[in-house]
Amino acid sequence: MAISAKQVKELRDMTGVGMMDAKKALVEVDGDMDKAVDYLREKGLAKAAKKADRIAAEGVTATYIDGETAAIIELNAETDFVSKNDKFKDLVSVIVKAIAEGKPASMEEALALEVNGESIDNMIKEATTVIGEKISLRRFQLLTKEASDVFGEYLHMGGRIGVLTLVKGTDDAAAAKDVAMHVAALNPRYVSREDVSEEDYKHEEKIQTELALNEGKPANIVEKMIKGRMNKYLAEISLTEQAFVKNPDQTVAEFLATKGGTISTFVRYEVGEGMEKRQDNFAEEVAAQMGK
């Protein structure tokens, strides 16, 4: 199939490889971006590339704590300009508070929640009309805790990334926030290695096996290499084993242990992850408006 320059650039941006390597990888896998990343990793040309690197929807995340319940939401708009609009920011604050207090079990229930007699759904529709861009509540999640536990919340870049953490065994809110900041920065995928899905484990194991074989290592050495590399992989994606961002000499689990706590769970939202970026050609848009 024909590979476009846009695809090559996207893969280069994700993996840092050269143009020819990116194009060759895409040709080999018929243009499948995820398979192209795996291909480059198996050849030892690229490290793991996050799918989030390919997205750029606009909007913000927000958090709100209501007693033993905490909420995190993502509200989307079409442009970054609107996400900085005061009306949009006010809407975000109202929605996240209503969700934390209302504790909806589904998106349908969340949109039906009322604030001063008006549903969130109608508030969003009205804001869409006033602001002039489509606005949508993309997702939300609620966490609940015991009285002896503590929430941590952190927003990065004005809400581009939002994190909630739930730490058990301590009331040290500062420590819980520090862990939330760590999650925002290092983006762990799981709390601990015991939580890693079999699918993820097998996928990475296959890549590491192909990489070792492509390096020309003998079979008996490959097995030992894979074991060591998979152990490193599990540590890198597990929050408890990551080097704590504020003190790399201790892991996150070790840091929390000094506070008498353990991490129970976390939620990390990054605006637009998994969504297609809106592609606008400004020159074409202007020409269209002028009737040319």
C-alpha positions as a Python dict, from the first residue, in 0.01 Angstrom:
ca = {
    (1, 'M'): (0, 0, 0),
    (2, 'A'): (105, 363, -47),
    (3, 'I'): (260, 519, 261),
    (4, 'S'): (202, 892, 305),
    (5, 'A'): (455, 1146, 426),
    (6, 'K'): (216, 1224, 712),
    (7, 'Q'): (232, 862, 833),
    (8, 'V'): (611, 862, 815),
    (9, 'K'): (632, 1185, 1014),
    (10, 'E'): (390, 1055, 1276),
    (11, 'L'): (595, 740, 1326),
    (12, 'R'): (919, 941, 1338),
    (13, 'D'): (771, 1170, 1603),
    (14, 'M'): (661, 872, 1809),
    (15, 'T'): (981, 670, 1793),
    (16, 'G'): (1265, 905, 1705),
    (17, 'V'): (1388, 687, 1417),
    (18, 'G'): (1507, 813, 1080),
    (19, 'M'): (1274, 880, 789),
    (20, 'M'): (1382, 575, 585),
    (21, 'D'): (1351, 340, 885),
    (22, 'A'): (1004, 477, 957),
    (23, 'K'): (893, 432, 597),
    (24, 'K'): (1036, 81, 575),
    (25, 'A'): (856, -21, 895),
    (26, 'L'): (523, 111, 767),
    (27, 'V'): (568, -69, 435),
    (28, 'E'): (644, -397, 616),
    (29, 'V'): (321, -383, 818),
    (30, 'D'): (93, -229, 554),
    (31, 'G'): (65, 105, 730),
    (32, 'D'): (-46, -22, 1073),
    (33, 'M'): (103, 233, 1316),
    (34, 'D'): (104, 12, 1627),
    (35, 'K'): (259, -280, 1437),
    (36, 'A'): (519, -44, 1292),
    (37, 'V'): (624, 58, 1643),
    (38, 'D'): (659, -310, 1739),
    (39, 'Y'): (859, -377, 1421),
    (40, 'L'): (1105, -99, 1503),
    (41, 'R'): (1141, -216, 1861),
    (42, 'E'): (1207, -575, 1751),
    (43, 'K'): (1483, -444, 1525),
    (44, 'G'): (1631, -251, 1815),
    (45, 'L'): (1568, 84, 1644),
    (46, 'A'): (1322, 234, 1889),
    (47, 'K'): (1211, 220, 2249),
    (48, 'A'): (847, 182, 2349),
    (49, 'A'): (630, 458, 2209),
    (50, 'K'): (318, 570, 2390),
    (51, 'K'): (-4, 571, 2193),
    (52, 'A'): (-83, 900, 2367),
    (53, 'D'): (195, 1059, 2163),
    (54, 'R'): (-36, 1044, 1862),
    (55, 'I'): (-329, 1235, 2013),
    (56, 'A'): (-406, 1596, 2073),
    (57, 'A'): (-776, 1654, 2141),
    (58, 'E'): (-844, 1969, 2340),
    (59, 'G'): (-1004, 2030, 2677),
    (60, 'V'): (-911, 1987, 3042),
    (61, 'T'): (-921, 1741, 3327),
    (62, 'A'): (-1042, 1835, 3674),
    (63, 'T'): (-1065, 1677, 4019),
    (64, 'Y'): (-1285, 1735, 4323),
    (65, 'I'): (-1291, 1576, 4668),
    (66, 'D'): (-1618, 1548, 4860),
    (67, 'G'): (-1551, 1380, 5194),
    (68, 'E'): (-1481, 1013, 5129),
    (69, 'T'): (-1543, 1045, 4753),
    (70, 'A'): (-1320, 1195, 4486),
    (71, 'A'): (-1402, 1258, 4121),
    (72, 'I'): (-1193, 1315, 3812),
    (73, 'I'): (-1337, 1420, 3476),
    (74, 'E'): (-1230, 1511, 3123),
    (75, 'L'): (-1429, 1777, 2943),
    (76, 'N'): (-1344, 1824, 2576),
    (77, 'A'): (-1368, 2117, 2338),
    (78, 'E'): (-1259, 2154, 1976),
    (79, 'T'): (-976, 2400, 2030),
    (80, 'D'): (-724, 2485, 2298),
    (81, 'F'): (-846, 2846, 2287),
    (82, 'V'): (-1190, 2747, 2415),
    (83, 'S'): (-1048, 2523, 2688),
    (84, 'K'): (-896, 2842, 2838),
    (85, 'N'): (-1225, 3032, 2817),
    (86, 'D'): (-1365, 3142, 3157),
    (87, 'K'): (-1714, 3010, 3075),
    (88, 'F'): (-1562, 2672, 2990),
    (89, 'K'): (-1356, 2669, 3311),
    (90, 'D'): (-1663, 2753, 3518),
    (91, 'L'): (-1854, 2470, 3350),
    (92, 'V'): (-1574, 2226, 3433),
    (93, 'S'): (-1580, 2325, 3800),
    (94, 'V'): (-1956, 2287, 3824),
    (95, 'I'): (-1957, 1946, 3654),
    (96, 'V'): (-1676, 1785, 3855),
    (97, 'K'): (-1829, 1903, 4184),
    (98, 'A'): (-2174, 1774, 4084),
    (99, 'I'): (-2031, 1435, 3991),
    (100, 'A'): (-1836, 1402, 4316),
    (101, 'E'): (-2145, 1487, 4518),
    (102, 'G'): (-2397, 1300, 4301),
    (103, 'K'): (-2191, 981, 4261),
    (104, 'P'): (-2341, 870, 3926),
    (105, 'A'): (-2287, 510, 3818),
    (106, 'S'): (-2286, 579, 3444),
    (107, 'M'): (-2240, 857, 3190),
    (108, 'E'): (-2617, 868, 3143),
    (109, 'E'): (-2665, 929, 3515),
    (110, 'A'): (-2386, 1189, 3517),
    (111, 'L'): (-2545, 1390, 3237),
    (112, 'A'): (-2882, 1373, 3414),
    (113, 'L'): (-2746, 1525, 3736),
    (114, 'E'): (-2901, 1863, 3808),
    (115, 'V'): (-2738, 2182, 3934),
    (116, 'N'): (-2980, 2459, 4030),
    (117, 'G'): (-3258, 2282, 3843),
    (118, 'E'): (-3066, 2234, 3518),
    (119, 'S'): (-2914, 1905, 3402),
    (120, 'I'): (-2547, 1877, 3319),
    (121, 'D'): (-2649, 1763, 2972),
    (122, 'N'): (-2841, 2086, 2911),
    (123, 'M'): (-2562, 2295, 3060),
    (124, 'I'): (-2318, 2143, 2813),
    (125, 'K'): (-2556, 2198, 2521),
    (126, 'E'): (-2610, 2560, 2622),
    (127, 'A'): (-2234, 2617, 2655),
    (128, 'T'): (-2185, 2464, 2311),
    (129, 'T'): (-2431, 2718, 2167),
    (130, 'V'): (-2285, 3018, 2351),
    (131, 'I'): (-1918, 2935, 2298),
    (132, 'G'): (-1964, 2811, 1944),
    (133, 'E'): (-1775, 2482, 1970),
    (134, 'K'): (-1885, 2131, 2048),
    (135, 'I'): (-1827, 2056, 2415),
    (136, 'S'): (-1857, 1708, 2558),
    (137, 'L'): (-1807, 1524, 2884),
    (138, 'R'): (-1582, 1246, 2767),
    (139, 'R'): (-1531, 1044, 3085),
    (140, 'F'): (-1525, 1047, 3462),
    (141, 'Q'): (-1424, 819, 3747),
    (142, 'L'): (-1504, 810, 4117),
    (143, 'L'): (-1283, 683, 4399),
    (144, 'T'): (-1404, 613, 4754),
    (145, 'K'): (-1195, 577, 5066),
    (146, 'E'): (-1214, 491, 5434),
    (147, 'A'): (-1179, 760, 5699),
    (148, 'S'): (-823, 644, 5773),
    (149, 'D'): (-712, 682, 5410),
    (150, 'V'): (-626, 990, 5204),
    (151, 'F'): (-673, 1118, 4850),
    (152, 'G'): (-404, 1294, 4650),
    (153, 'E'): (-489, 1520, 4355),
    (154, 'Y'): (-272, 1697, 4104),
    (155, 'L'): (-333, 1888, 3781),
    (156, 'H'): (-48, 1949, 3538),
    (157, 'M'): (-33, 2222, 3272),
    (158, 'G'): (-365, 2373, 3371),
    (159, 'G'): (-541, 2039, 3364),
    (160, 'R'): (-383, 1888, 3054),
    (161, 'I'): (-304, 1593, 3281),
    (162, 'G'): (-509, 1514, 3592),
    (163, 'V'): (-434, 1254, 3857),
    (164, 'L'): (-613, 1113, 4161),
    (165, 'T'): (-440, 879, 4405),
    (166, 'L'): (-581, 680, 4697),
    (167, 'V'): (-329, 606, 4971),
    (168, 'K'): (-420, 371, 5256),
    (169, 'G'): (-293, 373, 5612),
    (170, 'T'): (-205, 742, 5642),
    (171, 'D'): (-368, 1083, 5649),
    (172, 'D'): (-65, 1253, 5491),
    (173, 'A'): (-229, 1448, 5209),
    (174, 'A'): (104, 1598, 5103),
    (175, 'A'): (250, 1251, 5044),
    (176, 'A'): (-56, 1145, 4845),
    (177, 'K'): (-22, 1459, 4631),
    (178, 'D'): (349, 1387, 4578),
    (179, 'V'): (258, 1044, 4443),
    (180, 'A'): (-6, 1203, 4219),
    (181, 'M'): (265, 1435, 4081),
    (182, 'H'): (485, 1131, 4022),
    (183, 'V'): (204, 956, 3832),
    (184, 'A'): (155, 1264, 3615),
    (185, 'A'): (525, 1274, 3531),
    (186, 'L'): (612, 904, 3484),
    (187, 'N'): (276, 767, 3368),
    (188, 'P'): (283, 418, 3526),
    (189, 'R'): (37, 173, 3378),
    (190, 'Y'): (-29, -39, 3685),
    (191, 'V'): (-9, -9, 4064),
    (192, 'S'): (214, -316, 4096),
    (193, 'R'): (355, -593, 3878),
    (194, 'E'): (87, -829, 4009),
    (195, 'D'): (-171, -614, 3829),
    (196, 'V'): (-5, -640, 3485),
    (197, 'S'): (-237, -812, 3239),
    (198, 'E'): (-129, -1135, 3076),
    (199, 'E'): (-191, -976, 2735),
    (200, 'D'): (51, -692, 2804),
    (201, 'Y'): (310, -928, 2948),
    (202, 'K'): (297, -1166, 2650),
    (203, 'H'): (311, -877, 2403),
    (204, 'E'): (627, -733, 2558),
    (205, 'E'): (781, -1079, 2600),
    (206, 'K'): (737, -1144, 2227),
    (207, 'I'): (905, -814, 2137),
    (208, 'Q'): (1197, -878, 2371),
    (209, 'T'): (1239, -1233, 2236),
    (210, 'E'): (1247, -1111, 1875),
    (211, 'L'): (1492, -837, 1972),
    (212, 'A'): (1727, -1085, 2142),
    (213, 'L'): (1712, -1326, 1848),
    (214, 'N'): (1778, -1044, 1603),
    (215, 'E'): (2087, -961, 1805),
    (216, 'G'): (2215, -1309, 1719),
    (217, 'K'): (2225, -1441, 2075),
    (218, 'P'): (2224, -1821, 2130),
    (219, 'A'): (1899, -1975, 2256),
    (220, 'N'): (2029, -2052, 2606),
    (221, 'I'): (2141, -1692, 2650),
    (222, 'V'): (1817, -1552, 2507),
    (223, 'E'): (1612, -1717, 2782),
    (224, 'K'): (1819, -1552, 3055),
    (225, 'M'): (1812, -1218, 2874),
    (226, 'I'): (1434, -1227, 2844),
    (227, 'K'): (1393, -1296, 3214),
    (228, 'G'): (1609, -999, 3306),
    (229, 'R'): (1448, -765, 3053),
    (230, 'M'): (1095, -861, 3157),
    (231, 'N'): (1182, -800, 3520),
    (232, 'K'): (1302, -451, 3422),
    (233, 'Y'): (988, -394, 3212),
    (234, 'L'): (757, -485, 3501),
    (235, 'A'): (942, -247, 3732),
    (236, 'E'): (920, 36, 3478),
    (237, 'I'): (542, 16, 3433),
    (238, 'S'): (450, -54, 3798),
    (239, 'L'): (399, 251, 4021),
    (240, 'T'): (521, 85, 4340),
    (241, 'E'): (858, -7, 4184),
    (242, 'Q'): (930, 314, 3995),
    (243, 'A'): (1205, 539, 4130),
    (244, 'F'): (1025, 818, 4315),
    (245, 'V'): (1045, 1136, 4109),
    (246, 'K'): (1137, 1351, 4410),
    (247, 'N'): (1399, 1106, 4538),
    (248, 'P'): (1524, 851, 4283),
    (249, 'D'): (1711, 664, 4559),
    (250, 'Q'): (1382, 515, 4680),
    (251, 'T'): (1084, 361, 4507),
    (252, 'V'): (734, 501, 4539),
    (253, 'A'): (644, 213, 4771),
    (254, 'E'): (946, 289, 4990),
    (255, 'F'): (856, 659, 5002),
    (256, 'L'): (500, 583, 5115),
    (257, 'A'): (627, 332, 5370),
    (258, 'T'): (811, 618, 5544),
    (259, 'K'): (469, 782, 5584),
    (260, 'G'): (305, 462, 5703),
    (261, 'G'): (101, 427, 5387),
    (262, 'T'): (56, 215, 5074),
    (263, 'I'): (-86, 306, 4735),
    (264, 'S'): (-425, 149, 4675),
    (265, 'T'): (-508, 286, 4329),
    (266, 'F'): (-466, 582, 4098),
    (267, 'V'): (-642, 740, 3801),
    (268, 'R'): (-448, 937, 3541),
    (269, 'Y'): (-629, 1126, 3266),
    (270, 'E'): (-443, 1298, 2984),
    (271, 'V'): (-658, 1515, 2761),
    (272, 'G'): (-744, 1346, 2435),
    (273, 'E'): (-561, 1018, 2485),
    (274, 'G'): (-699, 764, 2243),
    (275, 'M'): (-879, 1025, 2034),
    (276, 'E'): (-802, 1137, 1683),
    (277, 'K'): (-658, 1485, 1647),
    (278, 'R'): (-869, 1739, 1465),
    (279, 'Q'): (-672, 1829, 1151),
    (280, 'D'): (-739, 2177, 1018),
    (281, 'N'): (-584, 2342, 716),
    (282, 'F'): (-613, 2713, 790),
    (283, 'A'): (-554, 2824, 431),
    (284, 'E'): (-826, 2594, 300),
    (285, 'E'): (-1065, 2706, 573),
    (286, 'V'): (-1015, 3075, 488),
    (287, 'A'): (-1053, 3004, 117),
    (288, 'A'): (-1375, 2815, 181),
    (289, 'Q'): (-1518, 3101, 387),
    (290, 'M'): (-1433, 3346, 108),
    (291, 'G'): (-1611, 3124, -143),
    (292, 'K'): (-1298, 3043, -343),
}
